[in-house]
Structures are given as structure tokens and as C-alpha cells.
Amino acid sequence: MKPYFVSIREGRRVIHWPRLMGFAAVVFAATAVAVEGLWYLVAHTLSTGALVVAVVIAALIVIRAVIRALSYQEEELEMMVESR
């Protein structure tokens, strides 16, 4: 799988933090809209509980992306670049 937030520059691993933070903002917004929308369809009212659920789900998605970006080893990235 292609690393979206990590690249190699001058032989070193570089994490693209602005792109990762943009991804986090989009995930939080999309998850909040989706969960709040589903809750509104079910209960016909807005809820802060639904927002809490959305934040938890979004946090899990973002944490997984950050951990994946931080855990890439330089050797793995070099193999991906060489295989292109």
C-alpha cells in the first residue's frame, strides 16, 4: 500500500504533517456530519451524544493514520520507490 503521508527526501523519511492534519480535519468533519445526520434521521433531533460518537470514531481513524505514518521504516519506503 502506498504511503500517503510519508516520502523519502535525501535518503531520509519525511512525514508530511500539513497533509496529515488536513486529512484529520476532513475525517473529523465528515464523520461528524455523517453520524449527526444518521442520528437526525433516526430521532428527528440533533444530539451532542452523536457528536461524541463521531469524535471517537474519527479519532480512531486519525490515530491509525498517524501511527502508520510514524511506523514506516526507511527500508520499506526505499523498496516501494525502487519497485515503481
C-alpha positions as CSV (number, residue, x, y, z in Angstrom):
1,M,0.0,0.0,0.0
2,K,1.2,3.4,-0.9
3,P,2.2,5.7,2.0
4,Y,0.2,8.9,1.5
5,F,1.8,11.0,4.3
6,V,5.4,9.7,4.1
7,S,8.1,10.1,1.5
8,I,11.9,9.9,1.1
9,R,13.9,13.0,0.7
10,E,17.7,12.9,0.6
11,G,17.6,9.3,1.9
12,R,15.6,10.2,5.0
13,R,12.0,9.6,5.8
14,V,9.8,12.7,5.7
15,I,6.4,12.9,7.2
16,H,4.1,15.4,5.5
17,W,2.4,16.9,8.6
18,P,0.3,19.6,6.8
19,R,-1.3,16.9,4.6
20,L,-1.8,14.6,7.6
21,M,-3.5,17.5,9.6
22,G,-5.7,18.3,6.6
23,F,-6.7,14.6,6.4
24,A,-7.6,14.7,10.1
25,A,-9.7,17.8,9.7
26,V,-11.6,16.2,6.8
27,V,-12.1,13.0,8.7
28,F,-13.4,14.8,11.8
29,A,-15.8,16.9,9.7
30,A,-17.1,14.1,7.5
31,T,-17.6,11.8,10.5
32,A,-19.4,14.4,12.5
33,V,-21.8,15.2,9.5
34,A,-22.4,11.5,8.8
35,V,-23.1,10.5,12.4
36,E,-25.2,13.6,13.3
37,G,-27.1,13.1,10.0
38,L,-27.9,9.5,10.8
39,W,-29.0,10.4,14.3
40,Y,-31.2,13.2,12.9
41,L,-32.8,10.7,10.6
42,V,-33.5,8.3,13.4
43,A,-34.5,10.7,16.2
44,H,-35.5,13.9,14.4
45,T,-33.4,16.0,16.7
46,L,-29.7,17.0,17.0
47,S,-27.6,15.4,19.7
48,T,-24.3,16.1,21.4
49,G,-24.0,12.4,22.1
50,A,-23.9,11.7,18.4
51,L,-21.0,14.2,18.2
52,V,-19.2,12.4,20.9
53,V,-19.6,9.1,19.0
54,A,-18.3,10.9,15.8
55,V,-15.3,12.3,17.6
56,V,-14.4,8.8,19.0
57,I,-14.7,7.2,15.5
58,A,-12.8,10.0,13.8
59,A,-10.1,9.9,16.5
60,L,-9.6,6.1,15.9
61,I,-9.2,6.7,12.2
62,V,-6.8,9.6,12.6
63,I,-4.7,7.8,15.2
64,R,-4.4,4.8,12.9
65,A,-3.2,7.0,10.1
66,V,-0.6,8.8,12.3
67,I,0.7,5.5,13.7
68,R,1.0,4.1,10.2
69,A,2.9,7.3,9.1
70,L,5.3,7.2,12.1
71,S,5.9,3.4,11.8
72,Y,7.1,3.3,8.2
73,Q,10.7,2.3,8.1
74,E,13.1,3.8,5.6
75,E,13.8,0.4,4.1
76,E,10.1,-0.2,3.3
77,L,9.9,3.2,1.6
78,E,13.0,2.6,-0.4
79,M,11.6,-0.8,-1.6
80,M,8.4,0.9,-2.7
81,V,10.3,3.6,-4.6
82,E,12.5,1.1,-6.3
83,S,9.6,-1.1,-7.4
84,R,7.9,1.8,-9.3
